Amino acid sequence: MKSQENCGVCGQPLVYGTSEVSRRCAFCGRKFSALIYCPADHYVCDSCHQQSALEVIRSVLNKTTSVYPADILEKVMSHPAVPMHGPEHHAMVPAIILTAIKNSGYPVPEGALEKAIERGSKVPGGWCGHYGACGAGIGVGIAVSVLTGATPLTGESRGLAIEATSFTLGRIADGGPRCCKRASRKALEAASDFFKMRMGISLKKAHQNNTCLYVSRNKECIRGACPYFGESSSRDATSPVEDA
């Protein structure tokens, strides 16, 4: 978690002003008069700031109309309630996939979002190293399971869910230490490929510059070996994610 002296979205030191300015919350969209704000024009209201990570996932996904999974992910991860690492990422990956599928005009089962969050949140942190299966990769299998109604007794749909997890874990295994941001991004990229190849569902690839904003918060960052590391990563880029 960033310190209270820094912006919860981009990490820049906050401005402590003497005159109120109008700012729109990046999450709920309401306007507020603020004395404390980010110089890059980010603002998170007190109500949104106090939300838990799972509440943030629900709130953002219930409101977004975006069809870009990667952009929705960046929006969710930028909230100050979402930690650098943790099992919250295991819940957000399947929930984001199903939200993007729905927003793209494909049918999804009733209650799919809640099922995805509930199942994903049950995958504990640290499974990548201790059990050999990253929760973000499992999240793609969860998305397939929810979408197809798979159970331990079904044949094709059960196999498809397992295949999705296996396919995604292969993408995530890159020889570096854990990074929940990197794993979640790779999981969504793998999901886009898998859903198109195996299920005939086309998900949009990111149209934003998703250069990582979290380098300074990750002591194990692999920096130049990471596909999301760039020139702006070293100074924590400040471009907000729009329309997610």
Sequence and secondary structure as in RCSB ss.txt:
>XXXX:A:sequence
MKSQENCGVCGQPLVYGTSEVSRRCAFCGRKFSALIYCPADHYVCDSCHQQSALEVIRSVLNKTTSVYPADILEK
VMSHPAVPMHGPEHHAMVPAIILTAIKNSGYPVPEGALEKAIERGSKVPGGWCGHYGACGAGIGVGIAVSVLTGA
TPLTGESRGLAIEATSFTLGRIADGGPRCCKRASRKALEAASDFFKMRMGISLKKAHQNNTCLYVSRNKECIRGA
CPYFGESSSRDATSPVEDA
>XXXX:A:secstr
   TTB TTT  B EEEEEEEEEE TTT  EEEEEEE TTS    HHHHT  HHHHHHHHHHH     HHHHHHH
HHTSTTS SSSTHHHHHHHHHHHHHHHHTT    TTHHHHHHHHHHTS TTHHHHTS  HHHHHHHHHHHHHHT 
 TT SHHHHHHHHHHHHHHHHH  SS   HHHHHHHHHHHHHHHHHHHH        S    S GGG TT  GGG
STT  GGGGGT        
